[in-house]
Every structure is written in C-alpha cells, then in structure tokens.
Amino acid sequence: MLKYIIKRLLMLIPVLIGVSIIVFVIMRVFSPDPAPIVLGQHATVEMANAWREVNGLNAPLHIQYFNFIKGVITGDLGHSYYTKTPVLEEIFARFPATIELAVSSILFASLFGIIIGAISAVKKNSVFDSAGMVTALIGVSMPIFWLGIILIIIFSGTLHILPSGGRADPLLQPATVTGFFLIDSLLTGNLQSFADTLVHLILPSCALGMYSMAIIARMTRSSMLETLEQDYIRTARAKGVTEGRVIRRHALRNALIPIVTVIGLQFGSLLGGAVLTETVFSWPGIGAYTVNCILKSDFPVVQGVVMLVAITFVIINLIVDVIYAFLDPRIKYSKKEA
Amino acid sequence: MNTVKRVFCVVLATVLLCLTFTACGSRQQSPTQASTDTLIFAQGAEPRGLDPALVDDGESSKVIVNIYEGLLKYAKDSTKLEPCLAESWDVSKDGLTYTFHLRKGVKFHDGTDFNAEAVKFNIERQMKGKATQDMSYADFVYGYVTKVEAVDEYTVVITLKDVCTPFLYNLAMSIAAPMVSPKALQDNNNNVNEHPVGTGPYKFVRWDKDQAVVLVRNDDYWGEKAKTKNVIFKIIKDNSARVVALNNGEVDMIDGIDATVVDQITKAGNVVDQPDGMNINYMAYNTTSPIFSKPENRKAFSQAINVPELVKSLYQGYASPADSILPSFVPGFAKDVKQVAYDPEAAKAALAKAGITSVHMITYSNPRPYNTATGQALAEAVQGYLSKVGVTCNIEVFDWTTYKQKIKAGDYDICFYGWTGDNGDPDNFMALLSDKDPTMNVARYDNPQYNELIAKGKATPEGPERDDIYAQLEKIQADQNPWLLVSHSKLLSAYSPKVQGYYYHVTGNVFLSGMSKNK
C-alpha cells in the first residue's frame, strides 16, 4: 500500500508540469496586458513599459516560464500584481474557507444523498422512491446562483432565521489557529463562535451541495438496486439476519464503492467550482477570488491557485483509492495485481 | 455498531442541532447587529489595499478616508477646500511656492508625531525618481512638485515647477494625498496596504480577506472623537444579497445599488440616499469630421434631442439632466449657463439645408459609473430622436477596451463618453476639451481661445476671478456644442433609519465618524 501511495504521489510531478504549462500559456496568450489594469487610468506608455520590465513580462515566454517554475520549486510564487501581497499569503487567507465550505457541502450531500438513494432503492417504485428521485432531478437541474438567491430570500430576507452571507459575524470570529473557523472556535473554546460559524455554513452548504446530493442519490439508488439482487443478500436474509442489518451491513456497504468514487470526484469539483456560491453568499473563498484575478490578469495568483487546486484534486483522488481498500478488502494495491 | 458508539453519535448530533437552533433563534439580534457600538457598511468589492499611495479604486478609498487624513479636506456637501492637517496655507505671488502651517499635537495611530518631516516623507515617497510604477496617482497629485522642505517642525514649503491651482485640490483627495506614518512605511517595506497607520478618527484592527475590514475608534484623535466605537466594512459582492443584508438588519448601510432595487429597500423601511455624483455623461461630436467641424451642424443635432425627456426615461430619476459640464457642487459652476434648447423644427430645417441625412456613431456596450443604462441604450435613444428630424444613425457597439481603441483611431462622427472627477477642481472637468490626447478629448476639439482660458484658469489663484474663467469656459461649450451634455448620474446608497447623521460625500466616500446608531 505504501509503495502504491508513493508511486501515485510521484505521478503528481508530470501532472503538475502539464497543468503549469497549460495555465501559463492560457494566461499569457489570452489575457489582456496587466499593466494598464494595475497602473490605472493615469498610466503612460513609458510607465507601463517600465512596470512590465520590472515584473519580467518583457522577457521571452520560455524564460518567463522558467522563472515561474524556479519560483514554484523554491516555494516563492511571487506577489500579486494588483495588491502587491505575496501570492501564498493571498491563497492561504482564502483556501481554508473554501475547504470548510466544500467539506460541509460534501457531508451534507453524502448524508442526504445516500439516505435518499438507499430509501429509494429499498422502497423501489413507491411514493418514497418517486419523491426521492424528483428531489434529485430538481437538485441537478437547479442553477446554483438561483438556488442561492432563493434560499437567501426565504431564510434570511423573509423568515430572518439565517444570515444572508459571510463566514462569521466579524466580531465573533475565532482567533486564527488553523484558518478553519469550526476547528479554531473549538480549539479556543469559543462555543458562541462555533455556533455562529455553523449557522453561517447552512445556506451555502445546502446551495453548493444540492447538485452533488442529487448525483449521489441517483448513484446510490442504482448501485443499491444492483447489490440487492445479489445472491449473498438472499443468503443473508435466509440466515435470518434482520432486514435493517441486511441493508446497512450487506447491501449498502457493497454498494458504496461507486458512490465513494462519485463523492471523491464531486468533492474535487466543489473545490474549484464554488465560484457562484462564493459570490452569492459573500463567502471569502478561493473560487470567486480567482475569477476576479483572471479578470485583472493577475498572473502570479492565477498560476498559484491552479497549481494548488491541481495538487488537491490529485490527493483527493488518491485518498478515494485508499478508501476503496478499506471498504472492500478484496481490492489490494499490491505488486502482484498491478 | 455497539451501544457506546450509538449513544455518542446521538449525543453529538443533538448538541450540534441545539447549537444551531440556539444560534438561529438569536439571528435577528446577533451581538454585532444589536450593538449600537458598531456600524456596518457593506460594499460590493474588496479594497485593493489600504496604502493611499498604492491604490486607485473607490472601495479602498472609502476605508482610507476613515483611517487617514490629508493636509486639506473637502467641505461636507461640496468640493470646496477646508483645512485639515494643515491649519492654514499661503501661496506665493508667483504661484510656485506653497507654505503649509501644520496642526500641532497630532499623532499617528502608532504614537509617532505628525510633523513637517512626516509630510516631506509622504510627498517625497511619491515624487519622480522615488515613486514606484504602481503608484498610479503619484504623478497626477505630485507631478508638479520639485521640492519639499520642512522649514521647522510645523511648517512645510512645497515648490512647484509651474503654476497649478488644482494642486491644492489634489491635496484633499483620498488617494495619494493622505498622510501615512513614516515609521509604519519604514517598518513595512514602503507598503502599508495591510498595515495602515494614519491620523484619522478610526484605527485599523484587522482585515479578513474578502470578508471585512474592522476599525476601532481612535481615542487619541485630535478633533471631535468618532461617535461609534467600532466600524466594519463588510464585503458583499452580490447586489441582491447586499440588499437582503440591509433589509434583514445584518448591515446598516450599503452602496453600489441601482434603480431596480430602490422599491425593495424603501418598502423594508430603509432610506435611499441619492446626491448628484461628481461626473458628467455626454455625447461628443467629432469636430474634425466633415459634418461636425461646422458649429451650426453641432447645434442643429443638439436641438434635435430632448435631453430632459431622454434622461428621465433612461435613468428613471437616478440621474439629472446636465446643463453644465461641472456638477453644481464644484467651484466655478455657473448657474446661468444653459445648453441648446430642444427645437426639432429648427433642427429639421437646418439639417435639411445642410443636406445631412446620416451619421456614423460608435458607442460602448457596458454600463459606466456616469451612465448606468449603457452606452448602447443611450445611443439608441439618440437615434430615435434623430430619426424624427430625418437623420439615420449607423451605430457600432464595442466592449470598453475595443471602444477606447476605436476612439483613438477617430473614425466616427459621434461617440459617447463621460468623466468621473478626480479632485473636485473645475480644471479636472473643463480641461478635457483642450487635452491633446484624443482618448481624453474625444470631440477632438481645438479652440485657441478655450485653450488659453484653461491655461489661465490653472494659473489663477482660488477666488471669484478664477470661478469667472470657468464660467466663461462653460459658456463657450454651450455656444459651440462640441459635446451634447446628457446627465450627472446620482450616487445611490441606502441606510437603516437607525443610523443617525448619515451622509455619502459627493466624491463617493463615506465618513463614518459623525454617524451613530439608535437601538
């Protein structure tokens, strides 16, 4: 297993090289010149030229790429053109927010998705099944930004029971330890802040997790239906195992492999695809920030974020593969099978 | 699952649910919102930074004016100049030397003294040679300065290379002009974007990226202390979410709204504020084109368009028709100047006589601060009026970046443009029509008499004589019609009725120190 993990981690290198070339070329070739954006309406041509020179943008593309890679290897991703803050600082000020939202969304999606899917499968063709699948259909077809606004209007604007956006009340925010507010508030023993963070997470998690929930519910239903037909389920029932146990221990567990794959993929896309949710809920994450930086041609930041998301994506997939082995002991990543 | 595990899960779930519902229940009165000690202003984008020399955007400047101060400041409801960190100033007869007498006993938030050396440090940091390329306003504000001397602890003498009365107005701007603690600049590698230290009524506490900037009252402030202890600038990017946050009582004030949400805001019992903005929205005739090189043709076109009606229908009351280039609160504004009156019959006759049947128009596709309805909507409205007098318009629409290139190329009869003022000086608006750069002077207007008056205005000290020069310039514009003036767009913001003393300055800044909040 360890060997397998090391091998997978080594495979990160070619992936990252590929990603870095793609993002580098796309930004340099298709983005407008950052100089006028950074320097503002009073900039002269000479000022813009001098600025490009200082920031190494007058050098040939391959030299610029080489400098960028040199920076990546030494851990220096440069400074944001627009705010002059180090890229790593800008990213780490926002990445925990994105992860916190993605994790809570995927928890919401997995919990409800699996429950809805399992009930639909067990009570196939019943009212529960139809209701579950209609919910899933609505989930996949509703645009996130629209759902977000509707949730805000209902729960915040009309019922006044949930906040309309933001990550926490500014004056209740916990002291920063890890950057994850839920963890930080527990570490500092600040329960009021913990509750406040939780409340702020509800609407954005529902909005963001709705699509994934629908996908997971459908996948669980079909996977469960297939498993429930298997011989070992009949055997278990014949042995007198209670129905609940049959469903939980025998059917669901065996149906989980494809579901976990879907959850892993969904989680990866939540990390990079939370742009709309972040904008609607004023969530201070990396998605909306990156879009803003793309519009401002802030090359160092965009390159940094894309590399980081690529690394995270690969690692999540690795974790998913490792989880397979725990779910199904027959799967072993050993030399013999490879 | 064994019993212990099961019990643990149930307990955990119950605790989480209880916490959530407790917090939900108290939502309407969260500690921050309920407190009269905290004012929350929600804006639509994150500040670029909090170092006045390194930013150029309105979102930064809203926060900056509460932390920093400059030598001069604007009056509450106009851009007239008032003393601030400089108690008084003298200008030499030749207009080249400015002597500022500084306020005594002022300290920066880090405890260091505000004095002549600090002023010298701040200006020299942005002068040619020392300024970095990304100090976008350094040249605009301090480009004329050749020397700064600290004569004694509280007297600064600034020498200019040429006479420039707008220089005083530059010193009241919220960008480049505010004074930063020299110690903070030295400690932070000449960049206090994230460590702002000024002399203003509020001190910086922290900046949670993409969430909020938190400030606290400066209890050692030299002037009247701020009425409310805490101030939070919250970043809410989505326009509808910002409106819900105000109506829900989560924030006290918002800006960046448009006419479509005004009803929603007032129905919830909140107040909409709409002063005229420091801007002008206009249509320019290309005075180098065969048609519009003749002033009589420009006049005939202007007569064909009913500006008040157009402004009313296009901006629904959130812009006022412009009778002069200068907004009414800018010094030099001339009340009695009137633009060409609507007279379609006269226009029709004149255009028929001149044999003009079609014109080539270019415009922009996006909304601009001075024209929220987009250049395209404005061009189409004008097209409608012109068709009534027998002129067809070929409109070409471009995105803003391409549009500016088209303007530079100059292949048009009519184009649409506008201007947002920088420093509240009349020269900042009026000099556009004498600028050599065709992307600034889009009418490509070149009138020696006008240019001469502009030079004179720049060199004449503040006062009635100078105001008269700008009145003359406005009259020339109204007679010669290089532009058809359309509107001054209003600055829309909204606030909760609990907020006392609300005001949104004409420069688009909010000064929170005079505001308070009722229970």
Boltz contact constraints between the chains, C-beta under 6 A:
constraints:
  - contact:
      token1: [A, 38]
      token2: [B, 134]
      max_distance: 6.0
  - contact:
      token1: [A, 39]
      token2: [B, 136]
      max_distance: 6.0
  - contact:
      token1: [A, 40]
      token2: [B, 56]
      max_distance: 6.0
  - contact:
      token1: [A, 40]
      token2: [B, 136]
      max_distance: 6.0
  - contact:
      token1: [A, 42]
      token2: [B, 136]
      max_distance: 6.0
  - contact:
      token1: [A, 42]
      token2: [B, 140]
      max_distance: 6.0
  - contact:
      token1: [A, 47]
      token2: [B, 133]
      max_distance: 6.0
  - contact:
      token1: [A, 50]
      token2: [B, 133]
      max_distance: 6.0
  - contact:
      token1: [A, 51]
      token2: [B, 133]
      max_distance: 6.0
  - contact:
      token1: [A, 83]
      token2: [B, 48]
      max_distance: 6.0
  - contact:
      token1: [A, 83]
      token2: [B, 49]
      max_distance: 6.0
  - contact:
      token1: [A, 84]
      token2: [B, 191]
      max_distance: 6.0
  - contact:
      token1: [A, 93]
      token2: [B, 209]
      max_distance: 6.0
  - contact:
      token1: [A, 94]
      token2: [B, 209]
      max_distance: 6.0
  - contact:
      token1: [A, 149]
      token2: [B, 240]
      max_distance: 6.0
  - contact:
      token1: [A, 152]
      token2: [B, 241]
      max_distance: 6.0
  - contact:
      token1: [A, 152]
      token2: [B, 244]
      max_distance: 6.0
  - contact:
      token1: [A, 156]
      token2: [B, 244]
      max_distance: 6.0
  - contact:
      token1: [A, 156]
      token2: [B, 248]
      max_distance: 6.0
  - contact:
      token1: [A, 157]
      token2: [B, 244]
      max_distance: 6.0
  - contact:
      token1: [A, 157]
      token2: [B, 248]
      max_distance: 6.0
  - contact:
      token1: [A, 160]
      token2: [B, 28]
      max_distance: 6.0
  - contact:
      token1: [A, 161]
      token2: [B, 24]
      max_distance: 6.0
  - contact:
      token1: [A, 161]
      token2: [B, 27]
      max_distance: 6.0
  - contact:
      token1: [A, 164]
      token2: [B, 241]
      max_distance: 6.0
  - contact:
      token1: [A, 164]
      token2: [B, 244]
      max_distance: 6.0
  - contact:
      token1: [A, 164]
      token2: [B, 245]
      max_distance: 6.0
  - contact:
      token1: [A, 164]
      token2: [B, 248]
      max_distance: 6.0
  - contact:
      token1: [A, 165]
      token2: [B, 236]
      max_distance: 6.0
  - contact:
      token1: [A, 165]
      token2: [B, 241]
      max_distance: 6.0
  - contact:
      token1: [A, 169]
      token2: [B, 30]
      max_distance: 6.0
  - contact:
      token1: [A, 169]
      token2: [B, 32]
      max_distance: 6.0
  - contact:
      token1: [A, 170]
      token2: [B, 212]
      max_distance: 6.0
  - contact:
      token1: [A, 170]
      token2: [B, 214]
      max_distance: 6.0
  - contact:
      token1: [A, 170]
      token2: [B, 232]
      max_distance: 6.0
  - contact:
      token1: [A, 171]
      token2: [B, 32]
      max_distance: 6.0
  - contact:
      token1: [A, 195]
      token2: [B, 19]
      max_distance: 6.0
  - contact:
      token1: [A, 195]
      token2: [B, 23]
      max_distance: 6.0
  - contact:
      token1: [A, 196]
      token2: [B, 23]
      max_distance: 6.0
  - contact:
      token1: [A, 198]
      token2: [B, 20]
      max_distance: 6.0
  - contact:
      token1: [A, 199]
      token2: [B, 23]
      max_distance: 6.0
  - contact:
      token1: [A, 199]
      token2: [B, 24]
      max_distance: 6.0
  - contact:
      token1: [A, 279]
      token2: [B, 237]
      max_distance: 6.0
  - contact:
      token1: [A, 279]
      token2: [B, 238]
      max_distance: 6.0
  - contact:
      token1: [A, 280]
      token2: [B, 238]
      max_distance: 6.0
  - contact:
      token1: [A, 282]
      token2: [B, 236]
      max_distance: 6.0
  - contact:
      token1: [A, 282]
      token2: [B, 237]
      max_distance: 6.0
  - contact:
      token1: [A, 284]
      token2: [B, 210]
      max_distance: 6.0
  - contact:
      token1: [A, 284]
      token2: [B, 211]
      max_distance: 6.0
